[in-house]
Amino acid sequence: MASAEPSAVVSAADVLAVNGADSHQYIDFKGHVVRNYDLQLEDIPRLNHDDPRVESMIANEEPVVLTNSDIIATALKWDLNYLRENIGPGNFSVYSSKTSKFMYFDDKRAKDWPNFVPPTERHEMKFEEFFERIANFRSSDTRIYLQQMLNDSVGKNIVKDFLGFKWNWLTAIQRKMKWGTLTSNLLLIGLPGNITPVHYDEQQNFFCQVSGYKRIILFHPDQFKCLYPFPLYHPCDRQSQVDFDNPDYARFPKFKEVKGFQAIVGPGDVLYLPMYWWHHVESTINGGITTSVNFWYKAGPTPSQITHPLTAQQKVAVMRNIERMLGEALGDHREIGPLLNCMVNGRYSESDGEDEYKHIKIDS
């Protein structure tokens, strides 16, 4: 029976040299071995948690990594051994994947897509079983990833640690930003090299790293057209269709233009991840087992006065709502694309200059 924390952190140089990692496939990014993607990326700002610029960035919905905070200080002892002893006897949601990628999908919607192949499989298991599988993982094994909502069903020591989070700071930010309620806290535990492909969420998020290291790549909502999301009614509707490892530029030509931001987050780091920002998350190859906790908040109420021009986030929300209404009106999601094409083709086009259609009068 395994009893020690597996996969200790080692240097990037040692991993690349000893494992013979293909230099085309992996790179050393600030001492961390990560996937090599053909992307234009800038660093996400890293600021001390009490820096006055932090609140301004959050208010402007700009991502920022908060350092030297004690927001989740009581969780920093949550290594696998501690969790094994204290998390309780309940069942936990664990996903398995035949690859390193763990793409989210909607089970209910999958029934309407007969050719859809689920990219992952969900399992219920005791933490002891999860511990044994992750502690004794071999490269030939099916990869696993625990994703469990934290609630009062976990052990009393975990609840005590949870109550010890810096809730005063979190609640103060929630009120200042006029966010809605805290909807959930998600505990994530994964293997080195696990990847959550790029997607976006419709909630505000504080992503807190407990153990190990993750690389997070973000794209502003204005990059929507470069990332080619699946249709709204598809099981993977909030995810990009582009495979970062092998992008098909013939199908997705605008992906060549995409620009993003990236950061490495380690124990104690907290990333503010704004709503509707696309994010790709990968556990570094040499950073050990990763443990993270998400804090998800609903968006604030719609303002009574809408100001123009709309933000990129608002435009994404408009697009989703229009697509949803069309699906309900037409009664078949397969009719949405043809209807939109009928509306757009021959009437609207992208133009850097003046609106070329302003002279057209459409009779009512």
The 8 nearest C-alpha neighbors of each residue, nearest first, counted from 0:
[[1, 2, 131, 135, 134, 3, 130, 127],
 [2, 0, 3, 134, 131, 135, 130, 4],
 [3, 1, 0, 4, 80, 134, 5, 131],
 [2, 4, 5, 1, 80, 134, 79, 0],
 [3, 5, 79, 80, 2, 6, 134, 78],
 [6, 4, 134, 7, 3, 288, 287, 135],
 [7, 5, 287, 288, 8, 4, 286, 191],
 [8, 6, 287, 5, 9, 286, 4, 285],
 [7, 9, 286, 287, 285, 6, 10, 211],
 [10, 8, 285, 7, 11, 286, 13, 14],
 [9, 11, 13, 12, 14, 30, 285, 8],
 [10, 12, 14, 30, 32, 31, 13, 27],
 [11, 13, 15, 10, 14, 16, 27, 30],
 [12, 14, 16, 10, 11, 15, 17, 9],
 [15, 13, 11, 17, 16, 12, 18, 10],
 [14, 16, 20, 12, 13, 19, 18, 17],
 [15, 17, 13, 19, 14, 18, 12, 20],
 [18, 16, 14, 19, 13, 15, 20, 12],
 [19, 17, 20, 14, 15, 16, 13, 21],
 [18, 20, 16, 17, 15, 21, 14, 22],
 [21, 19, 15, 18, 22, 25, 16, 24],
 [20, 22, 24, 23, 25, 19, 15, 26],
 [23, 21, 25, 24, 20, 26, 15, 35],
 [22, 24, 21, 25, 35, 26, 20, 34],
 [23, 25, 21, 35, 22, 34, 26, 20],
 [26, 24, 34, 35, 22, 33, 23, 21],
 [27, 25, 35, 33, 32, 28, 34, 22],
 [26, 28, 32, 31, 30, 11, 29, 33],
 [29, 27, 31, 30, 26, 32, 33, 11],
 [30, 28, 31, 27, 263, 32, 11, 26],
 [31, 29, 11, 28, 27, 10, 32, 12],
 [30, 32, 28, 27, 11, 29, 33, 283],
 [33, 31, 27, 284, 11, 26, 283, 285],
 [34, 32, 283, 25, 26, 31, 284, 35],
 [35, 33, 25, 24, 36, 26, 32, 244],
 [34, 36, 25, 24, 26, 33, 23, 37],
 [37, 35, 38, 34, 243, 244, 24, 25],
 [36, 38, 35, 39, 243, 255, 244, 246],
 [39, 37, 36, 40, 258, 257, 259, 255],
 [40, 38, 258, 259, 257, 41, 37, 260],
 [39, 41, 259, 260, 38, 258, 261, 42],
 [42, 40, 260, 261, 259, 43, 39, 258],
 [43, 41, 261, 260, 262, 44, 40, 45],
 [42, 44, 261, 260, 262, 63, 45, 41],
 [45, 43, 63, 42, 64, 46, 62, 262],
 [46, 44, 64, 63, 65, 43, 66, 47],
 [47, 45, 65, 66, 48, 64, 50, 44],
 [46, 48, 66, 50, 49, 65, 67, 45],
 [47, 49, 65, 66, 68, 50, 46, 67],
 [50, 48, 47, 51, 53, 68, 46, 52],
 [49, 51, 47, 52, 48, 53, 46, 54],
 [52, 50, 53, 49, 54, 55, 48, 47],
 [51, 53, 55, 50, 54, 56, 46, 49],
 [54, 52, 56, 55, 51, 50, 57, 48],
 [55, 53, 57, 56, 52, 58, 51, 172],
 [54, 56, 58, 52, 53, 57, 59, 51],
 [57, 55, 59, 61, 53, 58, 54, 60],
 [56, 58, 60, 54, 59, 55, 61, 53],
 [59, 57, 55, 56, 60, 54, 176, 61],
 [58, 60, 56, 57, 61, 55, 54, 62],
 [61, 59, 57, 273, 58, 56, 62, 274],
 [60, 62, 56, 59, 57, 63, 273, 58],
 [63, 61, 271, 272, 273, 60, 43, 270],
 [62, 64, 44, 271, 270, 45, 43, 65],
 [63, 65, 270, 45, 269, 44, 46, 271],
 [66, 64, 48, 269, 46, 47, 268, 45],
 [65, 67, 47, 268, 68, 48, 46, 64],
 [68, 66, 47, 48, 69, 65, 267, 268],
 [69, 67, 66, 48, 70, 267, 65, 268],
 [68, 70, 72, 71, 165, 67, 267, 164],
 [69, 71, 165, 164, 68, 72, 166, 168],
 [70, 72, 164, 74, 69, 73, 165, 75],
 [73, 71, 69, 74, 75, 70, 164, 267],
 [72, 74, 160, 71, 75, 163, 164, 76],
 [75, 73, 76, 72, 77, 71, 160, 209],
 [74, 76, 209, 77, 72, 73, 210, 71],
 [77, 75, 74, 78, 73, 81, 209, 72],
 [78, 76, 74, 75, 81, 82, 79, 209],
 [77, 79, 81, 80, 76, 82, 210, 4],
 [80, 78, 82, 81, 83, 4, 77, 130],
 [79, 81, 83, 82, 78, 84, 4, 2],
 [82, 80, 84, 83, 78, 79, 77, 85],
 [83, 81, 86, 85, 79, 84, 80, 77],
 [82, 84, 80, 81, 85, 79, 86, 127],
 [85, 83, 81, 82, 80, 86, 87, 79],
 [84, 86, 82, 154, 87, 83, 156, 81],
 [87, 85, 154, 82, 153, 157, 83, 84],
 [86, 88, 154, 153, 85, 89, 84, 152],
 [89, 87, 125, 90, 86, 126, 153, 154],
 [90, 88, 87, 125, 91, 152, 153, 126],
 [89, 91, 125, 124, 123, 88, 92, 126],
 [92, 90, 124, 123, 147, 125, 93, 89],
 [91, 93, 123, 147, 146, 122, 145, 94],
 [92, 94, 145, 122, 144, 121, 146, 91],
 [95, 93, 121, 144, 120, 143, 122, 145],
 [96, 94, 143, 120, 142, 119, 144, 141],
 [95, 97, 119, 98, 142, 141, 101, 143],
 [96, 98, 141, 142, 95, 99, 119, 100],
 [99, 97, 96, 100, 142, 141, 101, 193],
 [98, 100, 193, 194, 192, 142, 96, 101],
 [101, 99, 194, 98, 195, 102, 193, 196],
 [102, 100, 195, 194, 119, 96, 103, 99],
 [101, 103, 195, 196, 100, 118, 104, 119],
 [104, 102, 235, 101, 105, 119, 118, 195],
 [103, 105, 235, 234, 106, 102, 117, 236],
 [104, 106, 234, 108, 107, 109, 235, 103],
 [107, 105, 109, 108, 104, 234, 110, 117],
 [108, 106, 109, 105, 110, 234, 111, 104],
 [107, 109, 234, 110, 105, 106, 111, 233],
 [108, 110, 106, 112, 234, 111, 107, 105],
 [109, 111, 108, 112, 107, 113, 106, 115],
 [110, 112, 109, 108, 113, 107, 233, 115],
 [111, 113, 109, 115, 110, 114, 108, 233],
 [114, 112, 115, 111, 110, 109, 116, 108],
 [115, 113, 112, 116, 109, 111, 110, 117],
 [114, 116, 112, 113, 117, 109, 234, 110],
 [115, 117, 118, 114, 113, 109, 119, 112],
 [118, 116, 119, 115, 120, 104, 109, 106],
 [119, 117, 102, 116, 96, 101, 120, 103],
 [120, 118, 96, 95, 117, 101, 94, 121],
 [119, 121, 95, 94, 122, 96, 118, 117],
 [120, 122, 94, 93, 95, 119, 92, 123],
 [123, 121, 93, 92, 94, 124, 120, 95],
 [124, 122, 92, 91, 90, 93, 121, 125],
 [125, 123, 90, 91, 122, 126, 128, 129],
 [126, 124, 90, 127, 128, 91, 89, 88],
 [125, 127, 129, 128, 130, 124, 83, 91],
 [126, 128, 130, 125, 129, 131, 83, 124],
 [127, 129, 131, 130, 126, 125, 132, 124],
 [128, 130, 126, 132, 127, 131, 133, 125],
 [131, 129, 127, 133, 128, 132, 134, 126],
 [130, 132, 128, 134, 129, 133, 135, 127],
 [133, 131, 129, 135, 130, 134, 136, 128],
 [132, 134, 136, 130, 135, 131, 129, 190],
 [135, 133, 131, 5, 132, 136, 130, 1],
 [134, 136, 132, 133, 131, 137, 1, 5],
 [137, 135, 133, 134, 132, 140, 138, 142],
 [138, 136, 140, 139, 135, 141, 133, 142],
 [137, 139, 140, 136, 141, 142, 135, 99],
 [138, 140, 137, 141, 136, 142, 97, 98],
 [141, 139, 137, 138, 142, 136, 97, 143],
 [140, 142, 97, 96, 95, 143, 139, 98],
 [141, 143, 96, 95, 140, 97, 99, 98],
 [144, 142, 95, 94, 96, 141, 93, 145],
 [143, 145, 189, 94, 93, 188, 146, 95],
 [146, 144, 93, 188, 187, 92, 147, 94],
 [147, 145, 187, 92, 186, 93, 144, 185],
 [146, 148, 186, 92, 185, 91, 149, 145],
 [149, 147, 185, 184, 186, 150, 183, 146],
 [148, 150, 184, 185, 147, 186, 153, 151],
 [149, 151, 152, 148, 153, 158, 184, 183],
 [150, 152, 153, 158, 149, 154, 155, 157],
 [153, 151, 150, 154, 89, 87, 149, 155],
 [152, 154, 87, 86, 151, 150, 157, 155],
 [155, 153, 87, 86, 157, 85, 156, 158],
 [154, 156, 158, 157, 159, 153, 85, 86],
 [157, 155, 159, 158, 154, 85, 160, 86],
 [156, 158, 160, 159, 154, 155, 86, 161],
 [159, 157, 161, 155, 156, 160, 162, 154],
 [160, 158, 156, 162, 157, 161, 155, 163],
 [159, 161, 163, 157, 73, 158, 162, 74],
 [162, 160, 158, 163, 159, 164, 157, 74],
 [161, 163, 159, 160, 164, 158, 166, 165],
 [162, 164, 160, 161, 73, 159, 165, 71],
 [165, 163, 71, 70, 162, 166, 161, 73],
 [166, 164, 70, 167, 168, 163, 71, 169],
 [165, 167, 169, 168, 164, 170, 70, 163],
 [166, 168, 170, 169, 165, 171, 164, 172],
 [167, 169, 171, 166, 170, 165, 172, 70],
 [170, 168, 166, 172, 171, 167, 173, 165],
 [169, 171, 173, 167, 172, 168, 166, 174],
 [170, 172, 168, 174, 173, 169, 167, 175],
 [173, 171, 175, 169, 170, 174, 176, 168],
 [172, 174, 170, 178, 176, 171, 175, 177],
 [175, 173, 177, 171, 172, 176, 170, 178],
 [174, 176, 172, 177, 173, 171, 178, 58],
 [175, 177, 173, 174, 178, 172, 58, 57],
 [178, 176, 174, 299, 175, 173, 179, 300],
 [177, 179, 299, 298, 173, 176, 297, 174],
 [178, 180, 297, 299, 298, 296, 177, 181],
 [179, 181, 296, 297, 182, 178, 298, 173],
 [180, 182, 296, 295, 183, 297, 179, 294],
 [183, 181, 296, 295, 180, 297, 184, 294],
 [184, 182, 295, 181, 294, 185, 148, 149],
 [183, 185, 294, 293, 149, 148, 295, 292],
 [184, 186, 148, 293, 292, 147, 149, 187],
 [185, 187, 292, 147, 146, 291, 148, 149],
 [188, 186, 146, 291, 145, 290, 292, 185],
 [189, 187, 290, 145, 289, 144, 291, 186],
 [190, 188, 144, 289, 288, 193, 145, 187],
 [189, 191, 288, 193, 192, 289, 282, 144],
 [192, 190, 284, 282, 283, 193, 287, 288],
 [191, 193, 284, 282, 283, 190, 281, 194],
 [194, 192, 99, 282, 281, 190, 191, 100],
 [195, 193, 281, 100, 280, 99, 196, 101],
 [194, 196, 101, 280, 100, 102, 279, 281],
 [197, 195, 279, 102, 194, 198, 100, 280],
 [196, 198, 279, 278, 238, 239, 277, 195],
 [199, 197, 238, 277, 237, 278, 239, 196],
 [198, 200, 277, 275, 276, 237, 278, 238],
 [201, 199, 275, 202, 274, 198, 237, 276],
 [200, 202, 274, 275, 199, 203, 298, 297],
 [203, 201, 274, 297, 296, 200, 298, 295],
 [202, 204, 274, 296, 273, 295, 297, 272],
 [203, 205, 295, 272, 294, 206, 271, 202],
 [204, 206, 271, 294, 270, 293, 272, 207],
 [205, 207, 293, 270, 269, 204, 292, 271],
 [208, 206, 269, 292, 291, 268, 293, 205],
 [207, 209, 291, 266, 268, 265, 267, 210],
 [208, 210, 266, 291, 290, 75, 267, 207],
 [211, 209, 266, 290, 289, 208, 265, 212],
 [210, 212, 289, 286, 287, 288, 265, 266],
 [213, 211, 265, 286, 264, 283, 282, 289],
 [214, 212, 282, 264, 283, 281, 263, 215],
 [213, 215, 263, 281, 262, 280, 282, 264],
 [214, 216, 280, 261, 262, 279, 213, 263],
 [217, 215, 261, 279, 278, 260, 280, 214],
 [218, 216, 278, 260, 277, 259, 261, 215],
 [217, 219, 259, 277, 276, 222, 260, 220],
 [218, 220, 276, 221, 222, 277, 217, 259],
 [221, 219, 222, 276, 311, 223, 312, 275],
 [220, 222, 311, 219, 223, 224, 312, 218],
 [223, 221, 220, 225, 224, 219, 218, 257],
 [224, 222, 221, 225, 226, 220, 227, 228],
 [223, 225, 226, 222, 227, 253, 221, 228],
 [226, 224, 254, 253, 222, 223, 257, 227],
 [227, 225, 239, 223, 224, 228, 254, 241],
 [226, 228, 239, 224, 240, 225, 229, 223],
 [229, 227, 239, 238, 240, 226, 237, 230],
 [228, 230, 236, 240, 238, 233, 239, 235],
 [231, 229, 233, 236, 232, 228, 235, 237],
 [230, 232, 236, 233, 229, 322, 319, 323],
 [231, 233, 230, 236, 332, 234, 108, 323],
 [232, 234, 236, 230, 235, 231, 229, 108],
 [235, 233, 105, 104, 108, 109, 236, 232],
 [236, 234, 104, 233, 238, 237, 229, 103],
 [235, 237, 231, 229, 233, 230, 238, 234],
 [238, 236, 198, 199, 235, 228, 229, 239],
 [239, 237, 198, 228, 236, 235, 197, 229],
 [238, 240, 228, 226, 241, 227, 197, 198],
 [239, 241, 228, 227, 229, 238, 242, 226],
 [242, 240, 239, 246, 243, 226, 227, 247],
 [241, 243, 246, 244, 245, 240, 247, 239],
 [242, 244, 246, 245, 241, 36, 37, 196],
 [245, 243, 242, 246, 36, 35, 34, 24],
 [244, 246, 242, 243, 247, 241, 36, 248],
 [247, 245, 242, 243, 241, 248, 244, 251],
 [246, 248, 249, 250, 251, 245, 241, 242],
 [247, 249, 252, 251, 250, 246, 254, 255],
 [248, 250, 247, 251, 252, 246, 253, 254],
 [251, 249, 248, 247, 252, 246, 241, 253],
 [250, 252, 248, 249, 253, 254, 247, 227],
 [253, 251, 248, 254, 249, 255, 250, 247],
 [252, 254, 225, 255, 256, 251, 257, 224],
 [255, 253, 225, 257, 256, 252, 251, 226],
 [256, 254, 253, 257, 252, 248, 225, 38],
 [257, 255, 254, 253, 258, 225, 252, 39],
 [256, 258, 254, 225, 255, 222, 259, 39],
 [259, 257, 39, 40, 256, 218, 38, 260],
 [258, 260, 218, 40, 217, 39, 41, 257],
 [259, 261, 41, 40, 217, 42, 43, 216],
 [262, 260, 216, 42, 43, 215, 217, 41],
 [261, 263, 215, 43, 214, 42, 264, 216],
 [262, 264, 214, 213, 215, 265, 212, 261],
 [263, 265, 213, 268, 212, 262, 208, 214],
 [264, 266, 212, 268, 208, 211, 267, 210],
 [265, 267, 209, 210, 208, 268, 211, 75],
 [266, 268, 208, 209, 265, 269, 68, 207],
 [269, 267, 66, 208, 265, 264, 266, 65],
 [268, 270, 207, 65, 206, 64, 208, 205],
 [271, 269, 64, 206, 205, 63, 272, 65],
 [270, 272, 205, 62, 63, 204, 273, 206],
 [271, 273, 204, 62, 270, 205, 203, 274],
 [274, 272, 203, 60, 276, 271, 62, 204],
 [273, 275, 203, 202, 201, 276, 200, 272],
 [276, 274, 199, 200, 201, 220, 312, 277],
 [277, 275, 219, 220, 274, 199, 273, 218],
 [276, 278, 199, 218, 198, 217, 197, 275],
 [279, 277, 217, 197, 216, 198, 199, 276],
 [278, 280, 197, 216, 196, 215, 195, 217],
 [281, 279, 215, 195, 194, 214, 278, 216],
 [282, 280, 194, 214, 213, 193, 283, 195],
 [281, 283, 213, 192, 191, 193, 212, 214],
 [282, 284, 286, 33, 213, 192, 285, 191],
 [283, 285, 191, 192, 32, 286, 33, 282],
 [284, 286, 8, 9, 283, 287, 32, 31],
 [287, 285, 8, 212, 211, 283, 284, 191],
 [286, 288, 6, 7, 8, 211, 191, 285],
 [287, 289, 190, 211, 191, 189, 6, 290],
 [290, 288, 211, 210, 189, 188, 287, 212],
 [289, 291, 188, 210, 209, 187, 208, 211],
 [290, 292, 208, 187, 209, 207, 186, 289],
 [291, 293, 186, 207, 185, 206, 187, 184],
 [294, 292, 206, 185, 184, 205, 207, 295],
 [295, 293, 184, 205, 204, 183, 206, 296],
 [294, 296, 204, 183, 182, 203, 181, 202],
 [297, 295, 181, 203, 202, 180, 182, 179],
 [296, 298, 179, 202, 180, 178, 203, 299],
 [299, 297, 178, 179, 202, 296, 203, 300],
 [298, 300, 178, 179, 177, 297, 301, 176],
 [301, 299, 302, 298, 179, 178, 177, 303],
 [300, 302, 303, 299, 305, 298, 304, 313],
 [303, 301, 304, 300, 305, 299, 306, 177],
 [304, 302, 301, 305, 300, 306, 299, 307],
 [305, 303, 302, 306, 301, 307, 300, 309],
 [304, 306, 302, 303, 307, 309, 301, 308],
 [307, 305, 308, 304, 309, 310, 302, 303],
 [308, 306, 309, 305, 310, 304, 313, 314],
 [307, 309, 306, 310, 305, 311, 314, 313],
 [310, 308, 307, 313, 314, 311, 306, 305],
 [309, 311, 313, 312, 314, 308, 307, 221],
 [310, 312, 314, 221, 313, 220, 315, 309],
 [313, 311, 315, 310, 314, 220, 275, 316],
 [314, 312, 316, 310, 315, 311, 309, 317],
 [313, 315, 317, 311, 316, 312, 318, 310],
 [314, 316, 318, 312, 313, 317, 319, 311],
 [315, 317, 313, 319, 314, 318, 320, 312],
 [318, 316, 314, 320, 315, 319, 321, 313],
 [319, 317, 315, 321, 316, 320, 322, 314],
 [318, 320, 322, 316, 317, 321, 323, 315],
 [321, 319, 323, 317, 322, 318, 324, 316],
 [322, 320, 324, 318, 323, 319, 325, 317],
 [321, 323, 319, 325, 320, 324, 318, 326],
 [322, 324, 320, 326, 321, 325, 319, 327],
 [325, 323, 327, 321, 326, 322, 328, 320],
 [326, 324, 328, 322, 327, 323, 329, 321],
 [325, 327, 332, 323, 329, 324, 328, 330],
 [326, 328, 324, 330, 325, 329, 323, 331],
 [329, 327, 325, 326, 330, 324, 331, 323],
 [330, 328, 326, 331, 327, 325, 334, 332],
 [329, 331, 327, 328, 326, 332, 325, 334],
 [330, 332, 333, 329, 334, 326, 327, 335],
 [333, 331, 326, 334, 335, 232, 330, 329],
 [334, 332, 331, 335, 336, 337, 326, 232],
 [333, 335, 332, 337, 336, 331, 338, 329],
 [336, 334, 338, 332, 333, 337, 339, 326],
 [335, 337, 339, 338, 334, 340, 333, 332],
 [336, 338, 340, 339, 334, 335, 341, 333],
 [339, 337, 341, 335, 340, 336, 334, 342],
 [340, 338, 342, 336, 341, 337, 343, 335],
 [339, 341, 337, 343, 342, 338, 344, 336],
 [342, 340, 338, 339, 343, 344, 337, 345],
 [343, 341, 339, 340, 344, 338, 346, 345],
 [342, 344, 340, 346, 347, 341, 339, 345],
 [345, 343, 346, 340, 341, 342, 347, 348],
 [344, 346, 347, 343, 348, 342, 341, 340],
 [345, 347, 343, 344, 348, 342, 356, 341],
 [348, 346, 343, 345, 344, 349, 356, 342],
 [349, 347, 350, 346, 343, 345, 344, 355],
 [348, 350, 351, 347, 354, 352, 355, 353],
 [351, 349, 352, 348, 354, 353, 355, 347],
 [352, 350, 349, 353, 354, 348, 355, 347],
 [351, 353, 350, 354, 355, 349, 348, 356],
 [352, 354, 355, 351, 350, 357, 356, 349],
 [355, 353, 356, 357, 352, 350, 351, 358],
 [356, 354, 357, 353, 358, 350, 352, 348],
 [355, 357, 358, 354, 359, 347, 346, 353],
 [356, 358, 359, 354, 355, 360, 353, 347],
 [359, 357, 356, 360, 355, 354, 361, 353],
 [360, 358, 356, 357, 361, 355, 346, 362],
 [361, 359, 362, 358, 357, 356, 363, 346],
 [360, 362, 363, 359, 358, 357, 356, 346],
 [363, 361, 360, 359, 358, 357, 356, 346],
 [362, 361, 360, 359, 342, 358, 357, 346]]
